[in-house]
Amino acid sequence: MADTVTTQIIQDGARQAIIKVNTAVGNTDVVTSTMVDVSALSADPISRRACTGVTLLGLTYLGVGVGVKLEWDASTNVLLFDFPVNWTEQYDFSDYGIPNNSGSGKTGDIVATTVSPSAGDTYSFIFTVQKLYG
């Protein structure tokens, strides 16, 4: 059985978005899932330019039974965080933000990859991001 990813966009304003993602692990396969999909966020209300990336302003994480690597999506993903099994943490980067420093093939998305998953494990994120437009 595949992982089940449920995404809720709590806020999608002109400058900022808040996204909640809950994931239920379906089996022992290592899976990479999109957590923040910039193409799903609204365009700039004035210029109508599409959202092409984000800067991470805040993050809440809860993992039960599974470790998770959080990465910027690119041809070669760039690690943001490596969360151990059974971990809970809340981060505030609102004073400076964490920009996307990935290179070739950068999509602007944030992805999560499971580490040593078992069926029934769960993990959740709440992201606060500043939107960037192309």
Buried (B, 14 or more C-beta within 10 A) or exposed (E): EEBEBEBEBEEBEEEBBBBBBBBBBBEEEEBBBBBBBBEBBEEBEEEEEBBBBBBBBBBBBBBBBBBBBBBBBBEEBEEBBEBEBEBEEEBEBEEEBBEBEBEEEBBBBBBBBBBEBEEEBBBBBBBBBBBBBE
